Amino acid sequence: MLNPSGTISYREATVTSAINLATKQLMHSNPKLRVIGLGVNDPKRIFGTTDGLLEEFGETRVLDFPTSENAMLGYAIGLAINGIPSITVHQRFEFFLLAMDQLVNNAAKWFFMFGSKTSVPIVIRVVIGKGWGQGPTHSQSFHSWLSHIPGLKVAIPHDAQSAYDLLIEAVQDPNPVIFVEHRWIHNQIGRISIKPPSQGNSTRLGMRCRKEQIGNPAVTVVSLSFLASRIKSLYGSFKRLDIGFDHIILETIKPYDLQTIVESVRVTGLLLVTDFAPRTNSFAKEVVSEVVMSSGLLMKKPPKILTNPDVIEPTSFHTTKGLYFDDKELFCAVLTLLEIDYRLPSVQAEIHLIQRRLSETPHDVPDNYFKGPF
Amino acid sequence: MISREFALKLAELYFKIRYLEKRISAEYTRGEIRCPTHLSLGQELFPSILGCLMRQEDLAISTHRGHAHYIAKQGSVYALVAELYGRSTGCSRGRGGSMHLVDKKQNFLGTTAIVGNSIPIGVGSAAAIKAHENNKEELSFIFFGDGAVEEGVFAESLNIAVLQELPAIFICENNSYSVYTHIKNRQPSIRKIHEWAKSFGVRSELLDLNNVKEAVENTDSLIHWARETRKPLFIEVATWREVEHCGPLNDDHLSYRSKTELAFWSLKNQEETIEDLVLSMGISIEILSEIKDKILSDIEYIFERVKLDPYEKTSDVFAGIYA
């Protein structure tokens, strides 16, 4: 699996296997690195992301842990400030809420408040649930909150390559990094380029995004995490209607690449930001407010955002239908910005196509392979 | 048996902590030390005993009331005082203040201000000691108060230390108060902290500090046990803060502490206890006076000198957030 020559190789990978591969490579390149979390050694192996680690690295380095999220992060900080970095894992973001004291008051502050002498190399993997009745306390993402805290970095992969690259960069960064991992990207397959991690901790996770230009860009669309693939699924429809746009996928939101978005908006004059945070104080609004403050006068129309509503998710399959924006709403939001008439037969044909696709998969799963339970 | 050297070192640490705290208390009202400061006055004895038993390579972590532990671990007094005055020569460059003391050279990892939240870091540090195979005797000392055991993270951390058999020394200095709230309003009186700790499966002892020689011998044998067995240890001691929870003054006019308690603790003059101990070892009063004078003149110099030190520029703090 490892390429001993240190050159780049390529392989097909799901996000799950990309995370698994990056973890193994990192553990090989740094014999001190540990993976810590409730269930990292259990039969399910964190949706397969920690497969084979126990067998390869042993139970000291791959450490199953008591159900004590707050103490677990404090413990990881104790290791980190004494030279032992770690990846800690939480199967749902909500459980990680129990560790907010250690995260905000210690992990984020340690380097600063003790005079910039001791860094805290920790990566915290948090998995976000969605669909299959995840309901009030298994479906939330607090990425917008965490981007609010100086001292932290927040990475959000959207596909196998970004998951692989971000995890490696996050672990090599000496600062605490939250790695926000949406359950709906785990099974996405992509071709990834693999490179053995460099030694030492001289690298830093900087602001990262991927910009995909479709045709002659008339609108700027910003996405993150699983929403990137939802937008990509609309590329065909946009191409057939000859609608060009910039799709900017944020891979880090703290820090984040505002400049790339602004530069695109200066060309297009139109902005749609998508996010799966509840609307109030969502990260989408952060992006919109910065863009408007720097380029508002150049904009042809007020920007649009698509977010989750300010709602607590009910569990019922039927009640969640229509609760969140779907691919059709995404598509139509772009059309609205461009003032394209929905009644045009060519547009109607694409909308029907999208609706048919939506009807083929229940609204509460990313694809038909997904059978829960979580 | 306690040695002459031990008694001298104990006295030196005790008066170093006490005179420093008294000086901070005296200076505080001038308004130049502008940070929340929780003095160790009245709580010097046990940290001083441990200071004679902790080794440089041992790790230690403490709380908002951490001056005594920092000094006991040989933390730089200069860097502490400079920190209180917000100077860039402070142990945390003036960013942390009294509640965030660190001395990496002495393996004093830090003090944190949120009750209980340094405990798991001390446990993780013990795990780091265990991970380094050549660390055969090092320990991780974790200082906290009676309020911290009410935080969930205390129970989480103690469980982990016992489960993983980590060389962590939990030191609970019980001064009966969490800010102004007495322990009887916070914990059921039938449950003693050290007994509760024992139920986790850790060796747990309540140490009596009234007879200082016995206290030293008992502490020494417990620390020795921990170095040998590499197992966690829990120690509770009863103690008493002399001044207000936060700040330099006596606040007994607020009447939140009962007359009985105040009378009980005011009888315990630990300065005399330490002096008696030193004299009983055949050490002359002149030698003790020399030690005290040296401490006082060092403190005098430091308080004069740090005021000449620069402050970190506001614009420079932005570069200090990320490594």
Chai-1 contact restraints between the chains, C-beta under 6 A:
chainA,res_idxA,chainB,res_idxB,connection_type,confidence,min_distance_angstrom,max_distance_angstrom,comment,restraint_id
A,P66,B,N159,contact,1.0,0.0,6.0,A-B,restraint_1
A,P66,B,I160,contact,1.0,0.0,6.0,A-B,restraint_2
A,S68,B,E156,contact,1.0,0.0,6.0,A-B,restraint_3
A,N70,B,V153,contact,1.0,0.0,6.0,A-B,restraint_4
A,A71,B,P120,contact,1.0,0.0,6.0,A-B,restraint_5
A,A71,B,V153,contact,1.0,0.0,6.0,A-B,restraint_6
A,A71,B,E156,contact,1.0,0.0,6.0,A-B,restraint_7
A,A71,B,S157,contact,1.0,0.0,6.0,A-B,restraint_8
A,A71,B,I160,contact,1.0,0.0,6.0,A-B,restraint_9
A,G74,B,P120,contact,1.0,0.0,6.0,A-B,restraint_10
A,G74,B,I121,contact,1.0,0.0,6.0,A-B,restraint_11
A,Y75,B,P120,contact,1.0,0.0,6.0,A-B,restraint_12
A,Y75,B,V123,contact,1.0,0.0,6.0,A-B,restraint_13
A,Y75,B,G124,contact,1.0,0.0,6.0,A-B,restraint_14
A,I77,B,I121,contact,1.0,0.0,6.0,A-B,restraint_15
A,G78,B,I121,contact,1.0,0.0,6.0,A-B,restraint_16
A,G78,B,G124,contact,1.0,0.0,6.0,A-B,restraint_17
A,G78,B,S125,contact,1.0,0.0,6.0,A-B,restraint_18
A,L79,B,G124,contact,1.0,0.0,6.0,A-B,restraint_19
A,L79,B,A127,contact,1.0,0.0,6.0,A-B,restraint_20
A,L79,B,A128,contact,1.0,0.0,6.0,A-B,restraint_21
A,N82,B,S125,contact,1.0,0.0,6.0,A-B,restraint_22
A,N82,B,A128,contact,1.0,0.0,6.0,A-B,restraint_23
A,I84,B,A128,contact,1.0,0.0,6.0,A-B,restraint_24
A,I84,B,A131,contact,1.0,0.0,6.0,A-B,restraint_25
A,D101,B,I114,contact,1.0,0.0,6.0,A-B,restraint_26
A,D101,B,N117,contact,1.0,0.0,6.0,A-B,restraint_27
A,N105,B,I114,contact,1.0,0.0,6.0,A-B,restraint_28
A,F111,B,A323,contact,1.0,0.0,6.0,A-B,restraint_29
A,F112,B,G320,contact,1.0,0.0,6.0,A-B,restraint_30
A,F112,B,I321,contact,1.0,0.0,6.0,A-B,restraint_31
A,M113,B,R95,contact,1.0,0.0,6.0,A-B,restraint_32
A,M113,B,G96,contact,1.0,0.0,6.0,A-B,restraint_33
A,M113,B,H100,contact,1.0,0.0,6.0,A-B,restraint_34
A,F114,B,S92,contact,1.0,0.0,6.0,A-B,restraint_35
A,F114,B,V102,contact,1.0,0.0,6.0,A-B,restraint_36
A,F114,B,G110,contact,1.0,0.0,6.0,A-B,restraint_37
A,G115,B,S92,contact,1.0,0.0,6.0,A-B,restraint_38
A,G115,B,R93,contact,1.0,0.0,6.0,A-B,restraint_39
A,S116,B,G320,contact,1.0,0.0,6.0,A-B,restraint_40
A,K117,B,K104,contact,1.0,0.0,6.0,A-B,restraint_41
A,S119,B,A323,contact,1.0,0.0,6.0,A-B,restraint_42
A,P150,B,I321,contact,1.0,0.0,6.0,A-B,restraint_43
A,G151,B,I321,contact,1.0,0.0,6.0,A-B,restraint_44
A,P174,B,A323,contact,1.0,0.0,6.0,A-B,restraint_45
A,N175,B,Y322,contact,1.0,0.0,6.0,A-B,restraint_46
A,N175,B,A323,contact,1.0,0.0,6.0,A-B,restraint_47
